[in-house]
Amino acid sequence: MDEFWRKISEDLAAKLGEPAPVVGRATVLPPPLSGMNMPALTVTKFGHVMPVSEEILMNEGLIPDTRPPVPLSRRLRFRWWWRARVDGARLRVGSWVAGVDLSERDDY
C-alpha cells in the first residue's frame, strides 16, 4: 500500500515539476502501563515540499516584509487632507445648527 501512494506522489510531483515527496517512517510502541497486549505499529507519513516565492510569503504575513514602502501619491494625500477639513467643517456647522457646543465634548 505504501508503494502505491509513493508512486502516485512521485508521478504527480514529476508532472508539476516539483521535488519528490518526503516520506517518514516511525514505529510506535504501545504504552507499557496500558494493560493491553497490543503489537507495535509502523506508521508511514507522506509529505511534500513546494517552493514558494518570498513575495507570496510576505503578502501572507508569514515572514517580515522587507520590501521598500510604496510612496503615496499626491492625489491620495490631498484627498485625505481635504476630507479631514470637510469633516471638521461639517461637524462645526452641524453643532451650530443644533445649538450644541462640541468643542469640549468627546461624545459626538
C-alpha positions in Angstrom: 0.0 0.0 0.0 2.9 2.4 0.8 4.4 1.8 -2.6 1.1 2.7 -4.3 0.9 6.1 -2.6 4.6 6.7 -3.1 4.2 6.1 -6.9 1.2 8.4 -7.1 3.0 11.1 -5.2 6.2 10.8 -7.4 4.2 10.9 -10.6 2.3 14.0 -9.5 5.5 15.7 -8.5 7.1 14.9 -11.8 4.1 16.3 -13.7 4.1 19.5 -11.7 7.9 19.8 -12.0 8.4 19.9 -8.2 10.7 18.0 -5.9 9.9 14.4 -4.9 7.7 13.8 -1.8 9.2 13.4 1.6 8.4 10.1 3.4 8.9 9.4 7.0 8.5 6.2 8.9 8.2 5.6 12.6 7.5 2.5 14.7 5.0 3.3 17.5 5.1 1.0 20.6 2.1 0.8 22.9 2.4 2.4 26.3 3.8 -0.1 28.8 1.3 0.6 31.5 -1.8 0.3 29.4 -2.5 -3.2 30.4 -3.3 -4.2 26.9 -1.3 -6.6 24.8 -1.0 -4.6 21.5 1.5 -5.1 18.8 3.8 -2.3 17.6 2.5 -0.2 14.8 4.6 1.1 11.8 3.4 4.5 10.7 4.2 6.0 7.3 3.8 9.7 6.8 3.8 11.3 3.4 4.6 15.0 3.0 5.5 17.3 0.1 7.8 20.2 -0.3 6.6 23.0 -2.5 8.7 26.1 -3.4 7.0 29.4 -2.6 8.3 32.8 -3.6 9.3 35.3 -0.9 6.7 37.8 -2.2 3.8 35.4 -1.6 5.2 34.7 1.9 5.4 38.5 2.6 1.9 39.1 1.3 0.5 36.4 3.6 2.4 37.7 6.6 4.5 34.6 7.2 7.8 36.4 7.0 8.7 40.0 7.8 8.1 42.4 4.9 11.5 43.7 3.7 10.2 45.5 0.6 10.6 49.3 0.4 7.4 51.1 1.3 5.3 52.3 -1.6 5.2 56.1 -1.8 1.6 57.6 -1.6 0.5 59.8 -4.5 -0.1 63.5 -4.0 -3.7 63.0 -5.1 -4.3 60.5 -2.3 -2.6 62.7 0.3 -4.6 65.7 -0.9 -7.9 63.7 -0.7 -7.1 62.7 3.0 -6.2 66.3 3.8 -9.4 67.7 2.1 -11.6 65.0 3.8 -10.3 66.0 7.2 -11.1 69.7 6.5 -14.6 68.9 5.2 -15.4 66.6 8.1 -14.4 69.3 10.6 -16.4 72.0 8.9 -19.5 69.7 8.7 -19.2 69.0 12.4 -18.9 72.7 13.3 -21.8 73.7 11.1 -24.0 70.8 12.4 -23.2 71.7 16.0 -24.0 75.4 15.3 -27.3 74.5 13.7 -28.2 72.1 16.5 -27.2 74.7 19.2 -24.7 72.3 20.8 -21.1 73.2 21.6 -18.9 70.2 20.7 -15.6 72.0 21.1 -15.1 70.5 24.6 -17.1 67.3 24.3 -15.9 63.9 23.0 -19.3 62.2 22.8 -20.3 63.2 19.3 
